[in-house]
Amino acid sequence: SGTLGTKCHTQVIVPYLTESYGSSRDPPEKQIPICTLKNFPNAIEHCIQWARDHFEGIFRQQAEEVNSYLSNPGFVDSLGPGTKMATLEALKECLVTAKPLTFDECIVWARLKFEELFFNQIKQLLFSFPEDMVSQAGVPFWSGPKRCPQALVFNPEDPTHMDFVMTAAGLRALGYGLKAHNNMDEFKHVLSTVVVPEFVPRTGVKIQVTEGEEEAQPPSLDDDGECARLVAELPPPSALAGYRMNAIEFEKDDDTNGHIAFITAASNLRARNYRINEADRQQTKLIAGKIIPAIATTTALACGLMSLEQYKLHREGTPLEMYKNGFANLALPFFGFSEPIPPPSKPLKDGSWTLWDRFDVEGDLPLKDFLEHFKTRHNLEISMISSGVSILYSDFMMTKAKLEERLPMRITEIIETVTKQSLNPTSKYIILEICCLDESGEDVDTPYVR
């Protein structure tokens, strides 16, 4: 069973009678279109998701990429097309052009990040789509869900502006292992010395306007020459032996780490850009952390519905159609019930099997005896045996010498040889997956082996 605010559902799972919990999946969550997040937000939820994505990209993903570059010699070659140049530029920023040595440099970086996100990007958008722009149909471009933005001029006396700079600087320092502080006077002194480059709009910038246009846009091609230049400008990993950045994992429940404070400040500044009502810290925490308040009444309803099904379970011989899955929404109100779905059945020579069935094999047999067991007892010829992600036996991939070596080995010996790990001595059984052929040489679906 599960609850989500005023909604709840209950599902009956009876071995060999119904499908399992993992047989069905919830539909994917509805995603906000990328073009809406990047350029055309119209609700505070869009701004908060935008800030959340920036937190992940700046304070976690970039640090992980730096650490991968420093620890993995083949990292640059493994970068996919369309992302290689952007990743190399981020590595250069983190390790060369914007690598801070003091906390004051983190403050300067945060001030320039404010300018980039809330002034320069908005000015570029208005340069590409002026406020008085009209479409070919004669309709104003900035109409309907598209809100015309306004660039924000930094003001050290505005609490939200300072919240963004202070939290961004603190998180930047944490990523580089520097000591931070919250001295407002010191922040304002450093900010007064920052030289902000004048914004110059770029021509020919392609901005996706609709979701379909975003999907149809082909991936950008990397400039091989530019990528080679960026690689040459990066310090070799050997020059930074042992150096690692701290990748910051988002944690909504610690009010002292600055995570929610950063997202609150960034999302509210984004909301100001687009004249959207701002959200307080608590509302931001609920949305960014995807917190749905639990309601005791909904929980009580789910418990009651499951208790009714338990009476049926204890009554021996209850048929499938007597059980009921429940769905409810107390806010409407809505109550619906449906019969559980029986487990899908697949044919086998001895009959049929479902997800609740398995082959049980007693003892730690040698591979030769294991293969013979299935041939004589089930008329199945095993073509492959795997344990987890490791292939233990394959009649079409193994050399004759390797096959002869493994046939007398016990299954547990083969697992330890292939995985190079010892099995847990307290384990009572192991799980194997097998691929089989029937007497006519056709592939046959079979349950797992225990």
BELJO-V220496 format. One record per residue. N is the residue number from 1. RES is the residue in one letter. PSI is psi in whole degrees, -180 to 180 (999 if undefined). Layout:
n=N res=RES psi=PSI
n=N res=RES psi=PSI
This chain:
n=1 res=S psi=163
n=2 res=G psi=156
n=3 res=T psi=153
n=4 res=L psi=90
n=5 res=G psi=-118
n=6 res=T psi=-1
n=7 res=K psi=149
n=8 res=C psi=158
n=9 res=H psi=152
n=10 res=T psi=141
n=11 res=Q psi=130
n=12 res=V psi=125
n=13 res=I psi=111
n=14 res=V psi=118
n=15 res=P psi=137
n=16 res=Y psi=-6
n=17 res=L psi=-37
n=18 res=T psi=170
n=19 res=E psi=166
n=20 res=S psi=172
n=21 res=Y psi=-33
n=22 res=G psi=0
n=23 res=S psi=-25
n=24 res=S psi=155
n=25 res=R psi=149
n=26 res=D psi=149
n=27 res=P psi=149
n=28 res=P psi=148
n=29 res=E psi=145
n=30 res=K psi=126
n=31 res=Q psi=147
n=32 res=I psi=130
n=33 res=P psi=142
n=34 res=I psi=-40
n=35 res=C psi=-33
n=36 res=T psi=-46
n=37 res=L psi=-44
n=38 res=K psi=-36
n=39 res=N psi=-24
n=40 res=F psi=55
n=41 res=P psi=149
n=42 res=N psi=8
n=43 res=A psi=155
n=44 res=I psi=-28
n=45 res=E psi=-37
n=46 res=H psi=-41
n=47 res=C psi=-40
n=48 res=I psi=-41
n=49 res=Q psi=-39
n=50 res=W psi=-45
n=51 res=A psi=-38
n=52 res=R psi=-43
n=53 res=D psi=-40
n=54 res=H psi=-38
n=55 res=F psi=-49
n=56 res=E psi=-44
n=57 res=G psi=-41
n=58 res=I psi=-45
n=59 res=F psi=-14
n=60 res=R psi=-57
n=61 res=Q psi=-45
n=62 res=Q psi=-40
n=63 res=A psi=-40
n=64 res=E psi=-38
n=65 res=E psi=-41
n=66 res=V psi=-47
n=67 res=N psi=-37
n=68 res=S psi=-40
n=69 res=Y psi=-40
n=70 res=L psi=-24
n=71 res=S psi=-20
n=72 res=N psi=109
n=73 res=P psi=-28
n=74 res=G psi=16
n=75 res=F psi=-46
n=76 res=V psi=-42
n=77 res=D psi=-24
n=78 res=S psi=-8
n=79 res=L psi=134
n=80 res=G psi=160
n=81 res=P psi=143
n=82 res=G psi=-20
n=83 res=T psi=-11
n=84 res=K psi=-48
n=85 res=M psi=-43
n=86 res=A psi=-40
n=87 res=T psi=-42
n=88 res=L psi=-38
n=89 res=E psi=-39
n=90 res=A psi=-39
n=91 res=L psi=-41
n=92 res=K psi=-42
n=93 res=E psi=-44
n=94 res=C psi=-33
n=95 res=L psi=-14
n=96 res=V psi=-73
n=97 res=T psi=-33
n=98 res=A psi=25
n=99 res=K psi=116
n=100 res=P psi=145
n=101 res=L psi=-20
n=102 res=T psi=165
n=103 res=F psi=-31
n=104 res=D psi=-36
n=105 res=E psi=-29
n=106 res=C psi=-37
n=107 res=I psi=-43
n=108 res=V psi=-44
n=109 res=W psi=-43
n=110 res=A psi=-39
n=111 res=R psi=-42
n=112 res=L psi=-31
n=113 res=K psi=-38
n=114 res=F psi=-47
n=115 res=E psi=-41
n=116 res=E psi=-46
n=117 res=L psi=-39
n=118 res=F psi=-3
n=119 res=F psi=-61
n=120 res=N psi=-47
n=121 res=Q psi=-36
n=122 res=I psi=-42
n=123 res=K psi=-38
n=124 res=Q psi=-41
n=125 res=L psi=-42
n=126 res=L psi=-26
n=127 res=F psi=-40
n=128 res=S psi=-35
n=129 res=F psi=86
n=130 res=P psi=158
n=131 res=E psi=-32
n=132 res=D psi=18
n=133 res=M psi=141
n=134 res=V psi=139
n=135 res=S psi=174
n=136 res=Q psi=-25
n=137 res=A psi=2
n=138 res=G psi=11
n=139 res=V psi=136
n=140 res=P psi=134
n=141 res=F psi=-45
n=142 res=W psi=79
n=143 res=S psi=169
n=144 res=G psi=-132
n=145 res=P psi=-13
n=146 res=K psi=114
n=147 res=R psi=131
n=148 res=C psi=122
n=149 res=P psi=169
n=150 res=Q psi=137
n=151 res=A psi=145
n=152 res=L psi=131
n=153 res=V psi=127
n=154 res=F psi=135
n=155 res=N psi=110
n=156 res=P psi=-12
n=157 res=E psi=-6
n=158 res=D psi=121
n=159 res=P psi=-38
n=160 res=T psi=-39
n=161 res=H psi=-46
n=162 res=M psi=-35
n=163 res=D psi=-43
n=164 res=F psi=-49
n=165 res=V psi=-43
n=166 res=M psi=-43
n=167 res=T psi=-40
n=168 res=A psi=-42
n=169 res=A psi=-41
n=170 res=G psi=-42
n=171 res=L psi=-36
n=172 res=R psi=-44
n=173 res=A psi=-40
n=174 res=L psi=-40
n=175 res=G psi=-30
n=176 res=Y psi=5
n=177 res=G psi=29
n=178 res=L psi=154
n=179 res=K psi=130
n=180 res=A psi=169
n=181 res=H psi=170
n=182 res=N psi=32
n=183 res=N psi=108
n=184 res=M psi=-41
n=185 res=D psi=-41
n=186 res=E psi=-39
n=187 res=F psi=-49
n=188 res=K psi=-34
n=189 res=H psi=-46
n=190 res=V psi=-41
n=191 res=L psi=-32
n=192 res=S psi=-16
n=193 res=T psi=-5
n=194 res=V psi=130
n=195 res=V psi=112
n=196 res=V psi=120
n=197 res=P psi=144
n=198 res=E psi=137
n=199 res=F psi=133
n=200 res=V psi=115
n=201 res=P psi=148
n=202 res=R psi=145
n=203 res=T psi=155
n=204 res=G psi=14
n=205 res=V psi=126
n=206 res=K psi=121
n=207 res=I psi=123
n=208 res=Q psi=133
n=209 res=V psi=-34
n=210 res=T psi=163
n=211 res=E psi=-41
n=212 res=G psi=-38
n=213 res=E psi=-36
n=214 res=E psi=-44
n=215 res=E psi=-34
n=216 res=A psi=-17
n=217 res=Q psi=122
n=218 res=P psi=152
n=219 res=P psi=141
n=220 res=S psi=146
n=221 res=L psi=137
n=222 res=D psi=143
n=223 res=D psi=111
n=224 res=D psi=-40
n=225 res=G psi=-42
n=226 res=E psi=-39
n=227 res=C psi=-42
n=228 res=A psi=-39
n=229 res=R psi=-42
n=230 res=L psi=-41
n=231 res=V psi=-40
n=232 res=A psi=-28
n=233 res=E psi=-11
n=234 res=L psi=142
n=235 res=P psi=139
n=236 res=P psi=147
n=237 res=P psi=-32
n=238 res=S psi=-28
n=239 res=A psi=-16
n=240 res=L psi=40
n=241 res=A psi=127
n=242 res=G psi=-10
n=243 res=Y psi=135
n=244 res=R psi=146
n=245 res=M psi=160
n=246 res=N psi=112
n=247 res=A psi=122
n=248 res=I psi=117
n=249 res=E psi=131
n=250 res=F psi=130
n=251 res=E psi=111
n=252 res=K psi=-21
n=253 res=D psi=-6
n=254 res=D psi=106
n=255 res=D psi=-7
n=256 res=T psi=-6
n=257 res=N psi=-9
n=258 res=G psi=2
n=259 res=H psi=-55
n=260 res=I psi=-35
n=261 res=A psi=-42
n=262 res=F psi=-47
n=263 res=I psi=-37
n=264 res=T psi=-48
n=265 res=A psi=-46
n=266 res=A psi=-43
n=267 res=S psi=-37
n=268 res=N psi=-34
n=269 res=L psi=-40
n=270 res=R psi=-40
n=271 res=A psi=-38
n=272 res=R psi=-37
n=273 res=N psi=-39
n=274 res=Y psi=14
n=275 res=R psi=47
n=276 res=I psi=143
n=277 res=N psi=133
n=278 res=E psi=164
n=279 res=A psi=147
n=280 res=D psi=177
n=281 res=R psi=-42
n=282 res=Q psi=-43
n=283 res=Q psi=-41
n=284 res=T psi=-41
n=285 res=K psi=-41
n=286 res=L psi=-43
n=287 res=I psi=-47
n=288 res=A psi=-36
n=289 res=G psi=2
n=290 res=K psi=49
n=291 res=I psi=123
n=292 res=I psi=116
n=293 res=P psi=136
n=294 res=A psi=140
n=295 res=I psi=124
n=296 res=A psi=-36
n=297 res=T psi=-41
n=298 res=T psi=-43
n=299 res=T psi=-41
n=300 res=A psi=-40
n=301 res=L psi=-45
n=302 res=A psi=-41
n=303 res=C psi=-40
n=304 res=G psi=-43
n=305 res=L psi=-40
n=306 res=M psi=-34
n=307 res=S psi=-38
n=308 res=L psi=-39
n=309 res=E psi=-29
n=310 res=Q psi=-34
n=311 res=Y psi=-42
n=312 res=K psi=-37
n=313 res=L psi=-38
n=314 res=H psi=-12
n=315 res=R psi=111
n=316 res=E psi=136
n=317 res=G psi=17
n=318 res=T psi=123
n=319 res=P psi=162
n=320 res=L psi=-41
n=321 res=E psi=-11
n=322 res=M psi=-24
n=323 res=Y psi=155
n=324 res=K psi=129
n=325 res=N psi=140
n=326 res=G psi=145
n=327 res=F psi=131
n=328 res=A psi=150
n=329 res=N psi=105
n=330 res=L psi=-18
n=331 res=A psi=-21
n=332 res=L psi=-53
n=333 res=P psi=154
n=334 res=F psi=135
n=335 res=F psi=122
n=336 res=G psi=150
n=337 res=F psi=146
n=338 res=S psi=157
n=339 res=E psi=142
n=340 res=P psi=154
n=341 res=I psi=132
n=342 res=P psi=156
n=343 res=P psi=139
n=344 res=P psi=138
n=345 res=S psi=135
n=346 res=K psi=142
n=347 res=P psi=148
n=348 res=L psi=157
n=349 res=K psi=-36
n=350 res=D psi=-2
n=351 res=G psi=-116
n=352 res=S psi=168
n=353 res=W psi=157
n=354 res=T psi=-179
n=355 res=L psi=-16
n=356 res=W psi=-9
n=357 res=D psi=163
n=358 res=R psi=164
n=359 res=F psi=125
n=360 res=D psi=125
n=361 res=V psi=120
n=362 res=E psi=136
n=363 res=G psi=162
n=364 res=D psi=86
n=365 res=L psi=150
n=366 res=P psi=155
n=367 res=L psi=-40
n=368 res=K psi=-45
n=369 res=D psi=-33
n=370 res=F psi=-45
n=371 res=L psi=-42
n=372 res=E psi=-34
n=373 res=H psi=-45
n=374 res=F psi=-28
n=375 res=K psi=-41
n=376 res=T psi=-34
n=377 res=R psi=-35
n=378 res=H psi=2
n=379 res=N psi=40
n=380 res=L psi=132
n=381 res=E psi=116
n=382 res=I psi=127
n=383 res=S psi=-21
n=384 res=M psi=144
n=385 res=I psi=133
n=386 res=S psi=154
n=387 res=S psi=109
n=388 res=G psi=-122
n=389 res=V psi=5
n=390 res=S psi=131
n=391 res=I psi=121
n=392 res=L psi=-32
n=393 res=Y psi=138
n=394 res=S psi=121
n=395 res=D psi=-11
n=396 res=F psi=-3
n=397 res=M psi=-23
n=398 res=M psi=143
n=399 res=T psi=162
n=400 res=K psi=-38
n=401 res=A psi=-43
n=402 res=K psi=-39
n=403 res=L psi=-45
n=404 res=E psi=-31
n=405 res=E psi=-37
n=406 res=R psi=-23
n=407 res=L psi=-43
n=408 res=P psi=-8
n=409 res=M psi=145
n=410 res=R psi=155
n=411 res=I psi=-43
n=412 res=T psi=-36
n=413 res=E psi=-41
n=414 res=I psi=-43
n=415 res=I psi=-46
n=416 res=E psi=-33
n=417 res=T psi=-45
n=418 res=V psi=-45
n=419 res=T psi=-16
n=420 res=K psi=34
n=421 res=Q psi=147
n=422 res=S psi=144
n=423 res=L psi=151
n=424 res=N psi=120
n=425 res=P psi=-18
n=426 res=T psi=-6
n=427 res=S psi=135
n=428 res=K psi=-17
n=429 res=Y psi=167
n=430 res=I psi=154
n=431 res=I psi=130
n=432 res=L psi=145
n=433 res=E psi=137
n=434 res=I psi=148
n=435 res=C psi=133
n=436 res=C psi=158
n=437 res=L psi=143
n=438 res=D psi=-171
n=439 res=E psi=-26
n=440 res=S psi=3
n=441 res=G psi=11
n=442 res=E psi=146
n=443 res=D psi=141
n=444 res=V psi=131
n=445 res=D psi=132
n=446 res=T psi=157
n=447 res=P psi=173
n=448 res=Y psi=169
n=449 res=V psi=135
n=450 res=R psi=999
